[in-house]
């Protein structure tokens, strides 16, 4: 939709050309990256974001135009070309905006946010380029950007998203537009563990912390050195134990990289988690995301899939083939006779979590004992040093750390965002609110959630996944706009983590190892049997009893 993008893009280009006139403090781009590189990244970002906002509506209108005789019934490729001509007609554009008043309003909002977000990235890159060059070990004269890939993570707080900066020398730097103190703290914790016991050594990416954002070393996928699979999975068990000790969660397959003989977690915003919501006179305190069944279990880390889910490919990092997701309509071809045949293939997600020995994917189920041994050894260490951790080391670690607090799964937010982009939702605020109003439903049983819903609604209107954070030592929330929200969390993340560490004992170790062993063995059984439909269960009472039995066994009676 060039009528929306072109004016703002031209303005941003002028700001870049003007140097510090539009982007205060930004020096000549010649020193660190050409303006056309930045503009190309902005164009790519805008195209993707505007397409997300408008694709469903335009597809719907294309079908309507064909049905009403404004377009001929053509093969898909020709149909797209014909509709492109129609949409270039000013009268047709006026009709679209009259029928879908929200589409232009939300598109303009999104364009402004994306451009502002990229401008912020440029200013930060210019300000930090000397420190980044030092972190990379290169002379500042050789520090130059050849490309920026925005949108490698979810969009939060005003179109901000994790971005990859590709440098001229072939290296890559990760930009995170949020506080990276959790990654820095976890790196310090891993360093301390390795100092105490060399068996616990891990690979920790360097982190450059700034106020409200930061930069990180890019961790590339790398094959195992010969004969080091057992070492990788031992470290995996140790790493899971470290995340468990710091009350971390959400370490799914996209957040872990198989880097040679090291598993590396690249997103640690959800360590030191608070786990309880406040209640009121009519309701008891409740658990975030209804995870009371998991919070005291190593399964809370998400690094091992729960046994009872019954999926061949769940979301955890341990897998023997890429995780899959259903993509959009990929192929529309003439079928035999009349009509069309539509294919919806499985789109492979990133497979950076898969462990490879050359071209062969390593089967983690051959190394279950190594995973359990690593987790058990770290557990023993935690028990030996529990008093030291509770006596001040944990407090020191958590000081200044800002963590993300998740109130609803990202998948749920994504569904609401998706339907908010539909043709129906774009027709009026009333119809848009039909979908966005679903964010209030959780507040019926969890009144504390009601305090965050307006912030969620604002984020969804802007096309973002809602985002909330808190200092690990505070129970006061901040939303994506920096506004404080009190009275939601029952306690802070540090308090919850201290309480968890205090309960660890030889008895809980046996329970947790039993939980992990059962989940891993169940996973092996699923992976090496015929594929079963995701989440499917045979009907009847036996299926329910089977599910209950698996849950009891999984948690070892806890």
C-alpha positions in Angstrom: 0.0 0.0 0.0 2.4 2.7 -1.3 -0.1 5.5 -0.4 0.6 4.7 3.3 4.3 3.9 3.2 5.9 6.3 0.7 5.4 9.6 2.6 6.8 8.4 5.9 9.6 6.5 4.2 10.6 9.6 2.3 10.6 11.5 5.6 12.8 9.0 7.3 15.2 9.0 4.4 15.5 12.8 4.7 16.2 12.4 8.4 19.0 10.0 7.7 20.5 12.3 5.0 20.2 15.3 7.4 22.2 13.4 10.1 21.7 14.9 13.5 18.9 17.1 12.2 16.4 14.3 12.3 18.3 11.7 14.3 20.0 13.6 17.1 23.5 12.5 17.8 23.8 10.2 14.8 27.1 10.8 13.0 27.8 10.4 9.3 26.7 6.9 8.2 29.9 6.4 6.3 31.6 5.5 9.6 29.4 2.5 10.4 26.8 1.8 7.8 25.3 3.3 4.7 21.9 5.1 4.8 20.6 2.9 2.0 21.2 -0.2 4.1 19.0 1.2 6.8 16.4 2.3 4.4 16.3 -1.2 2.8 15.7 -2.7 6.2 12.9 -0.2 6.9 11.3 -1.0 3.5 11.4 -4.7 4.2 10.0 -4.3 7.7 7.2 -2.0 6.5 6.2 -4.3 3.7 5.9 -7.3 6.1 4.0 -5.4 8.8 1.5 -3.7 6.4 0.9 -7.0 4.6 0.1 -8.6 8.0 -2.5 -5.9 8.7 -4.1 -5.8 5.3 -3.7 -9.3 3.6 -6.9 -10.8 5.0 -9.0 -7.8 4.0 -7.5 -7.6 0.5 -7.9 -11.3 -0.1 -11.5 -11.0 1.0 -12.1 -8.1 -1.3 -10.4 -9.8 -4.2 -12.8 -12.7 -3.9 -15.8 -10.3 -3.6 -14.7 -8.4 -6.7 -14.6 -11.6 -8.7 -18.0 -12.7 -7.4 -19.5 -9.4 -8.3 -18.0 -9.4 -11.8 -15.4 -6.6 -11.3 -12.7 -9.2 -12.0 -12.6 -12.2 -14.3 -12.2 -15.7 -12.8 -8.5 -16.3 -13.5 -5.7 -18.6 -12.3 -4.2 -17.3 -9.0 -1.1 -15.7 -10.4 -3.1 -13.7 -13.0 -5.8 -12.9 -10.5 -3.2 -11.2 -8.2 -2.0 -9.1 -11.2 -5.6 -8.2 -12.1 -6.5 -7.2 -8.5 -3.2 -5.1 -8.3 -4.5 -3.0 -11.2 -7.9 -2.6 -9.5 -6.4 -1.6 -6.2 -4.3 1.1 -7.9 -7.6 2.8 -8.9 -8.2 5.9 -6.6 -11.9 5.3 -6.6 -11.4 1.7 -5.5 -9.0 2.8 -2.8 -11.6 5.3 -1.5 -14.2 2.5 -1.5 -11.9 0.3 0.6 -11.2 3.0 3.1 -14.9 3.8 3.4 -15.7 0.1 4.0 -12.8 -0.6 6.3 -12.1 2.6 8.2 -9.8 0.9 10.7 -7.4 -0.4 8.1 -6.0 3.0 7.2 -5.9 4.1 10.9 -4.1 1.0 12.1 -1.8 0.9 9.1 -0.7 4.5 9.7 -0.1 3.8 13.4 2.0 0.8 12.5 4.0 2.6 10.0 4.9 5.4 12.5 5.8 2.8 15.1 8.0 0.8 12.8 9.9 3.9 11.5 10.3 5.2 15.1 11.6 1.8 16.2 14.1 1.6 13.4 15.2 5.2 14.1 15.7 4.3 17.8 17.8 1.3 16.7 20.0 3.6 14.5 20.6 6.1 17.3 21.5 3.3 19.7 23.8 1.6 17.2 25.6 4.9 16.5 26.0 5.6 20.3 27.3 2.1 21.1 29.4 1.3 18.0 32.7 1.7 19.8 31.7 -0.7 22.7 30.3 -3.1 20.1 33.6 -3.0 18.1 35.5 -3.7 21.3 33.2 -6.6 22.2 33.8 -8.1 18.8 37.5 -7.5 19.0 37.6 -5.3 15.8 39.0 -1.9 15.1 36.3 0.8 15.0 37.4 1.6 11.5 36.3 -1.9 10.3 33.0 -1.8 12.1 30.3 -1.4 9.4 26.8 -2.7 8.9 25.8 -4.3 5.6 22.3 -5.3 6.6 19.7 -5.2 9.4 17.1 -8.0 9.7 14.3 -6.7 11.9 11.5 -9.0 13.3 13.4 -12.1 14.4 11.2 -12.2 17.5 7.7 -11.1 18.6 6.8 -7.4 18.2 6.5 -5.6 21.5 6.1 -2.0 23.0 5.7 0.0 19.8 6.9 -2.4 17.0 10.2 -3.1 18.8 11.6 -6.5 17.9 14.8 -8.4 18.2 17.0 -7.6 15.2 20.1 -9.0 13.6 22.9 -6.7 12.5 25.0 -8.2 9.7 28.4 -6.7 9.6 30.6 -6.3 6.6 33.2 -8.7 8.0 30.6 -11.5 8.0 29.8 -11.5 11.7 26.4 -10.8 13.2 25.3 -8.9 16.4 21.9 -9.3 18.1 20.0 -6.2 19.1 17.4 -6.7 21.8 15.1 -3.7 22.4 14.5 -4.7 26.0 16.5 -5.0 29.2 19.1 -7.7 28.8 20.1 -7.9 32.5 18.5 -11.4 32.7 21.0 -12.7 30.1 23.9 -11.0 31.9 22.8 -12.3 35.3 22.4 -15.9 34.0 25.9 -15.7 32.3 27.3 -14.7 35.7 25.6 -17.6 37.4 26.9 -20.0 34.8 30.4 -18.5 35.2 30.2 -19.0 39.0 29.1 -22.6 38.6 32.0 -23.4 36.3 34.4 -21.8 38.7 33.2 -24.2 41.4 33.2 -27.3 39.3 34.7 -27.6 35.8 32.0 -30.2 34.8 29.5 -27.4 34.8 31.2 -25.3 32.1 28.9 -23.8 29.5 29.2 -21.4 26.6 27.9 -17.9 27.6 27.5 -15.3 24.9 28.8 -11.8 25.7 26.2 -9.3 26.6 26.4 -5.5 26.4 23.8 -4.0 28.8 22.2 -0.6 28.2 19.3 1.1 29.9 16.2 -0.6 28.5 18.0 -2.4 25.7 21.2 -4.3 24.9 23.3 -6.2 22.5 24.4 -9.8 22.5 26.8 -12.1 20.7 25.1 -14.1 17.9 25.3 -17.8 18.6 25.5 -19.9 15.4 24.4 -23.5 15.0 27.4 -25.8 14.9 27.8 -29.5 14.5 29.2 -31.6 17.4 32.9 -32.4 17.5 33.4 -36.1 17.0 32.4 -38.2 20.0 31.0 -35.3 22.1 27.3 -36.1 22.1 27.3 -37.4 25.7 29.1 -34.2 26.8 26.4 -32.1 25.1 23.5 -33.8 26.8 25.3 -33.8 30.2 25.6 -30.0 29.8 22.0 -29.9 28.8 21.0 -31.5 32.1 23.3 -29.0 33.9 21.8 -26.1 32.0 18.3 -27.2 32.8 19.2 -27.4 36.5 20.6 -23.9 36.3 17.4 -22.5 34.8 15.4 -24.5 37.3 17.4 -23.1 40.2 16.7 -19.5 39.1 12.9 -20.2 38.6 13.2 -19.9 34.9 10.6 -20.9 32.2 9.8 -20.6 28.5 13.0 -22.2 27.3 11.3 -23.7 24.2 12.9 -24.9 21.0 13.3 -21.4 19.5 15.3 -20.2 22.6 18.0 -22.8 22.5 20.9 -23.2 20.0 22.9 -26.4 19.5 26.4 -24.8 19.3 28.9 -27.6 19.0 29.1 -29.5 22.3 27.3 -26.6 24.1 23.5 -26.0 24.4 23.1 -22.3 24.6 20.0 -20.5 25.8 19.6 -17.2 23.9 16.5 -15.7 25.6 16.4 -15.6 29.4 13.9 -12.8 30.0 11.7 -15.2 32.1 14.1 -16.3 34.8 13.5 -15.3 38.5 9.7 -15.6 37.8 7.0 -14.5 40.2 4.4 -17.3 40.1 1.4 -16.0 42.0 -1.4 -13.4 41.3 -3.1 -11.6 44.0 -6.6 -12.5 45.0 -9.3 -10.4 46.6 -12.2 -10.7 49.0 -13.9 -13.0 46.5 -11.0 -15.1 45.2 -7.9 -16.8 46.4 -4.4 -16.0 45.0 -3.8 -18.0 41.9 -0.9 -19.1 39.7 0.3 -17.3 36.6 -0.9 -19.2 33.5 -2.5 -21.8 35.7 0.8 -23.6 36.1 0.4 -24.7 39.7 1.0 -28.2 38.5 4.4 -27.4 37.1 5.9 -24.5 39.2 7.9 -26.8 41.5 8.9 -29.2 38.8 11.8 -29.1 36.3 9.2 -29.3 33.6 8.5 -25.6 34.4 11.6 -24.8 32.5 10.0 -26.1 29.3 13.3 -27.8 28.4 11.6 -31.3 28.6 8.1 -31.8 27.3 5.5 -33.1 29.7 4.7 -36.7 29.3 0.9 -36.4 29.1 0.7 -34.1 26.1 0.9 -37.0 23.7 2.6 -35.1 20.9 5.4 -36.4 18.7 6.7 -32.8 18.4 6.1 -30.5 21.3 7.6 -27.2 21.9 10.7 -28.3 23.9 14.3 -28.1 22.6 14.8 -31.9 22.7 13.7 -33.3 19.3 14.9 -35.4 16.5 13.4 -33.5 13.7 12.3 -29.8 13.2 9.3 -28.6 15.0 6.5 -27.9 12.5 3.6 -25.5 12.3 0.8 -25.1 9.8 1.5 -22.3 7.3 -0.9 -20.4 5.1 -2.2 -21.5 1.8 0.9 -22.4 -0.2 -0.4 -23.7 -3.5 -3.7 -23.2 -5.3 -3.7 -25.3 -8.5 -6.4 -26.4 -11.0 -7.8 -29.8 -9.9 -9.1 -32.5 -12.2 -12.5 -31.4 -13.4 -13.7 -28.1 -12.0 -12.4 -26.1 -9.1 -9.1 -25.9 -7.4 -6.9 -28.1 -5.2 -5.5 -26.2 -2.2 -2.5 -27.4 -0.3 -1.6 -26.3 3.1 1.9 -27.8 3.8 3.7 -27.9 7.0 6.2 -25.1 7.3 9.3 -26.1 9.1 10.3 -23.8 12.0 13.9 -23.0 12.8 15.8 -26.2 13.6 18.6 -24.5 15.5 17.9 -26.7 18.6 18.7 -29.9 16.7 22.0 -31.5 17.6 23.9 -32.6 14.5 26.9 -34.9 14.0 27.8 -33.8 10.5 24.7 -34.2 8.4 23.1 -36.7 10.9 20.7 -35.5 13.6 21.6 -37.0 16.9 18.8 -38.9 18.7 18.7 -37.4 22.2 16.8 -40.5 23.5 20.1 -42.4 23.4 21.5 -39.9 26.0 18.7 -39.8 28.5 21.0 -41.0 31.3 23.5 -38.2 30.5 20.8 -35.6 30.8 19.6 -37.0 34.1 23.2 -37.2 35.4 23.9 -33.6 34.5 20.7 -32.4 36.2 21.4 -34.6 39.2 25.0 -33.4 39.7 23.9 -29.8 39.6 21.1 -30.6 42.0 23.6 -32.1 44.5 25.7 -28.9 44.1 22.7 -26.7 44.8 21.9 -28.7 48.0 25.5 -28.4 49.1 25.6 -24.6 48.5 22.0 -23.8 49.4 22.8 -21.7 52.4 25.3 -19.7 50.4 22.8 -19.0 47.7 20.1 -18.0 50.2 22.5 -16.1 52.3 23.2 -13.4 49.8 24.5 -14.8 46.5 21.0 -15.0 45.0 20.1 -11.5 46.1 23.3 -10.2 44.5 22.5 -12.0 41.3 19.0 -10.6 41.1 19.9 -7.0 41.9 19.1 -4.8 39.0 17.6 -7.6 36.9 14.4 -6.7 35.0 12.4 -9.8 34.0 9.4 -10.3 31.7 6.1 -11.4 33.3 3.8 -13.4 31.0 0.1 -13.4 31.8 -1.2 -15.2 28.7 0.6 -17.5 26.3 2.0 -15.7 23.3 0.0 -18.1 21.1 -3.2 -16.7 22.6 -2.1 -13.2 22.0 -1.2 -14.1 18.4 -4.6 -15.5 17.7 -6.3 -12.3 19.0 -3.9 -10.3 16.8 -4.7 -12.5 13.8 -8.4 -12.1 14.1 -8.0 -8.4 14.7 -6.5 -8.1 11.3 -9.5 -9.8 9.6 -11.8 -8.0 7.2 -14.6 -8.2 9.7 -12.6 -6.6 12.5 -11.4 -3.8 10.2 -15.0 -2.6 9.4 -15.7 -0.8 12.7 -14.4 -0.3 16.2 -17.4 -2.2 17.5 -16.5 -5.3 15.5 -12.8 -4.9 16.4 -13.8 -4.8 20.1 -15.7 -8.1 19.7 -12.3 -9.8 19.4 -10.1 -7.6 21.6 -12.8 -7.9 24.4 -11.8 -11.6 24.8 -8.8 -10.3 26.8 -11.2 -9.5 29.7 -12.3 -13.1 30.0 -9.5 -14.2 32.3 -10.3 -11.4 34.7 -13.6 -13.1 35.6 -11.8 -15.8 37.6 -8.6 -13.8 38.2 -9.5 -10.3 39.2 -5.9 -9.1 39.3 -5.7 -9.6 35.6 -8.3 -6.9 35.1 -5.6 -4.3 36.0 -3.5 -5.2 32.9 -6.2 -5.6 30.2 -6.3 -2.0 29.1 -2.6 -2.1 28.4 -3.1 -5.4 26.5 -5.8 -3.7 24.4 -3.5 -0.8 23.5 -0.7 -3.2 22.4 -3.0 -5.3 20.3 -4.4 -2.2 18.6 -0.8 -1.2 17.6 -0.2 -4.8 16.3 2.1 -5.8 19.2 2.1 -8.8 21.5 1.4 -7.3 25.0 4.5 -7.0 27.2 4.9 -6.6 30.9 8.0 -6.5 33.0 9.1 -6.1 36.6 12.3 -5.8 38.6 13.2 -9.2 40.1 13.1 -7.5 43.5 9.8 -5.8 43.1 6.1 -6.9 42.8 5.3 -3.7 40.8 4.7 -4.2 37.1 5.4 -2.0 34.2 3.6 -2.2 30.9 5.1 -1.6 27.4 4.7 2.1 27.8 6.6 2.2 31.1 3.5 2.8 33.3 3.5 1.2 36.7 0.7 -1.3 37.6 0.5 -2.3 41.3 -1.6 -5.0 43.0 -1.3 -7.7 40.4 1.6 -9.9 41.7 1.5 -11.5 45.1 5.2 -11.4 45.5 8.3 -10.6 43.5 10.5 -13.0 41.5 13.3 -13.1 43.9 11.0 -14.0 46.8 9.5 -16.8 44.7 12.9 -18.1 43.7 14.2 -18.1 47.2 11.1 -20.0 48.4 11.8 -22.6 45.7 15.4 -23.1 46.6 14.6 -23.3 50.2 12.4 -26.4 49.6 15.1 -28.4 47.7 16.2 -31.6 49.5 17.3 -35.1 48.7 13.6 -36.0 48.6 12.7 -33.4 46.1 15.8 -34.4 44.0 14.4 -38.0 43.8 11.0 -36.7 42.8 12.3 -34.3 40.2 14.6 -36.9 38.6 11.7 -39.4 38.6 9.5 -36.7 36.8 12.2 -36.1 34.2 12.9 -39.8 33.6 9.3 -40.6 33.1 8.8 -37.6 30.7 11.9 -38.5 28.7 11.1 -42.2 28.5 7.5 -41.3 27.4 9.0 -39.0 24.7 11.2 -41.8 23.5 8.2 -44.1 23.2 6.3 -41.5 21.2 9.2 -40.7 18.9 10.0 -44.3 18.0 6.4 -45.4 17.5 4.0 -44.6 14.6 3.2 -40.9 14.5 0.1 -40.1 16.5 -2.1 -37.0 15.9 -1.0 -34.1 18.1 -2.9 -34.2 21.3 -5.3 -37.0 20.2 -6.7 -39.4 22.7 -9.0 -42.4 22.2 -12.5 -41.6 23.5 -14.1 -43.0 26.6 -13.4 -43.3 30.3 -10.2 -45.2 29.7 -8.6 -42.2 27.9 -9.4 -40.0 30.9 -8.0 -42.5 33.4 -4.9 -42.8 31.2 -4.4 -39.1 31.2 -4.8 -38.8 35.0 -2.4 -41.7 35.6 0.2 -40.1 33.4 -0.1 -36.8 35.2 0.3 -38.5 38.6 3.3 -40.5 37.4 4.8 -37.4 35.8 4.8 -35.4 39.0 5.6 -38.5 41.2 2.8 -37.7 43.5 3.7 -34.1 44.2 
